[in-house]
């Protein structure tokens, strides 16, 4: 239907942008922080607790919701 109508529906585009944005936040902002912290822990340094993993999990949950909604919207299109 999307091909016949000239393009994907707005909902599909918005959900795709949301999923990609959450992935970008994880890869650009959260993962480097978690990698630096894990490197310090592996060296044996005693580091303070970090909330970055909670942000990472929240992004994963958001991506899950966005991808399920995206699949539903795509099938409905």
N, C-alpha and C positions, 0 to 999 in steps of 0.2 A: 504494500500500500504506500509506503514512503516513497518508493521510486515512482509510482504512478502519480502521486500528488506533488512531486517536485522536490521533496526533501523530507527529512525527519521532523516529527512534531516538536514543538518548543519544549515540552516536558522531557523528551529524550535528550535534547541538547543541554538543557539545564542540569539534568542529573549526571550527564557525562562530565560537564564542567566541574560539578561538585566532587565527583569521584576523583578526577584528575587533580583538582586543587588539594584535596586531602592527602593524596599520594605525594604531591609536591611538598606539602608541609612536613610530612613524615621524613622524606628523603633529604630535604634541604635544611630543615630546622631541628628536628628531633633526633634523627639518627646520629649526626655528628656529636651531639651532646652525650648520647648514650655510649657511643664508641669511645669517646675520651674517658668517660667514667669507668667503663669496663677495662680499658687499658690501665688506668690507675689502680683499680682493684686487683688486676692480675699481677701487677708489680708488687703488691703487698701493702699498698698505701691504705690507710684507714680514712675513708672518705665519708662525708655526710650523706644522709639520705637524699635521694633525688626524686622529684616528682615528674621528671621527663618521661618515665615509663608510663605514668598515668595518662599523659598527653598522647603518647604513642597508642595506647590501648583505646583511648577515646577516638582517635583518628581511625583505627581499625574498625571500631563499632560504627562510626559514621560511614565509612566506606561500605561496610556490609549492608547497611540500610539503603544507601544510595544505589548499590549494585543490584539489590533485590528489586527496588523500585524501578530501576532502569530496565531490568529484564522484563518486568511486568508491563511497563510502558511500551517497550519495543514490541512485545508480543501483541499488545492491544492495538498497535498502530497498523 
